[in-house]
Amino acid sequence: QVQVVESGGGLVQAGGSLRLSCAVSGRTFSDYPVGWFRQAPGKEREFVAAISWSHGITNYANSVKGRFTISRDNAKATAYLQMNTVKPEDTAVYYCALGGPFGGASLSQGQYRYWGQGTQVTVSS
């Protein structure tokens, strides 16, 4: 059984930093791409960042490019989202998702098979 568990959310002031973690079990983590998505109140879930299964290829939403960094530690079966210079508009529930085996850093939610429950990030102004 695949488990995807996010952690690290919380309350942060605008301009501050936060690091989200995504721990995966039940699959050979290194074979799978990972994506981060977020859903703000009253809005649809949107793509944030993704990293491929190999070669560290990454993609970012324009709204977070230059501020957020996605990474992975295959030895720990964990992915991370480093969030710097956060803004109030970054407030959302952040979800981690595992894609299909040997997949790329897809922006499409439909390419991700396994999802976590989400972690709340609130940025105060």
C-alpha positions in Angstrom: 0.0 0.0 0.0 1.4 3.4 -1.0 1.5 6.1 1.6 2.2 9.7 0.9 2.5 11.9 4.0 3.2 15.7 3.9 4.5 17.6 6.9 6.1 21.0 7.6 3.1 23.3 7.1 2.2 26.1 9.4 1.9 29.8 9.9 4.7 32.0 8.5 5.0 35.7 8.0 5.3 37.2 4.5 8.9 37.2 3.3 9.7 34.2 5.5 10.6 30.6 4.6 9.1 27.2 5.2 10.1 23.7 4.1 7.6 21.0 3.3 8.4 17.4 3.4 6.8 14.5 1.6 7.5 11.0 2.9 6.6 8.1 0.7 6.4 4.4 1.5 5.1 1.3 -0.4 6.9 2.0 -3.6 10.6 2.2 -4.8 10.6 6.0 -4.3 13.6 6.6 -6.7 11.5 5.2 -9.6 8.8 7.8 -9.3 8.4 11.5 -10.1 7.0 13.8 -7.4 4.7 16.8 -7.7 3.5 19.5 -5.4 0.1 21.1 -5.8 -1.9 23.5 -3.8 -5.4 24.5 -3.2 -6.4 27.9 -1.8 -9.9 28.5 -0.3 -12.5 28.8 -3.1 -10.0 27.9 -5.8 -9.2 24.8 -7.8 -6.1 22.8 -7.0 -3.1 24.0 -9.0 0.4 22.8 -9.9 3.3 24.2 -7.9 6.4 22.1 -8.7 7.5 18.7 -9.9 10.7 16.7 -10.1 11.4 13.8 -12.4 12.3 10.3 -11.3 15.8 10.7 -12.6 18.3 13.4 -13.6 16.6 15.9 -11.3 14.6 17.6 -14.0 12.2 20.1 -12.4 9.3 22.3 -13.4 7.7 25.2 -11.6 4.6 27.3 -11.8 5.4 30.8 -12.9 4.0 32.1 -9.7 6.6 30.3 -7.6 9.6 30.3 -9.9 12.7 31.7 -8.3 11.1 31.4 -4.8 10.4 27.7 -4.4 12.7 24.8 -4.9 11.7 21.1 -5.2 14.2 18.4 -4.3 14.3 14.8 -3.4 16.4 12.5 -1.2 15.9 9.0 -2.6 17.8 7.4 0.4 15.2 8.8 2.7 12.3 8.3 0.3 11.4 11.9 0.8 10.7 14.9 -1.3 10.9 18.5 -0.2 9.5 21.9 -1.2 11.6 24.8 0.0 9.5 27.9 0.1 11.3 31.2 0.3 10.1 34.8 0.2 6.5 33.6 0.8 3.6 35.8 0.0 0.0 35.9 1.4 -1.2 34.4 -1.9 0.8 31.3 -1.2 -1.7 30.5 1.5 -3.2 27.1 0.6 -3.3 23.4 1.4 -0.3 21.9 -0.2 -0.4 18.4 -1.5 2.3 16.0 -2.5 1.7 13.4 -5.2 3.6 10.5 -6.7 3.4 10.0 -10.5 3.7 6.9 -12.6 7.0 4.9 -12.6 9.9 6.5 -14.6 7.8 9.5 -15.4 8.8 13.1 -16.0 8.1 16.3 -14.0 4.6 16.6 -15.3 2.5 19.7 -14.6 -0.7 17.7 -15.0 -2.6 16.4 -12.0 -3.9 13.5 -14.0 -0.3 12.1 -14.3 -0.1 11.6 -10.5 -1.5 8.4 -9.0 -1.0 8.7 -5.3 -1.8 11.7 -3.2 -1.2 12.8 0.4 -3.8 14.4 2.7 -2.2 17.8 2.4 -0.6 20.2 4.8 -1.9 23.8 5.5 0.4 26.7 4.8 -0.8 30.1 6.0 1.2 33.3 5.2 0.3 36.3 7.2 0.9 39.8 5.8 
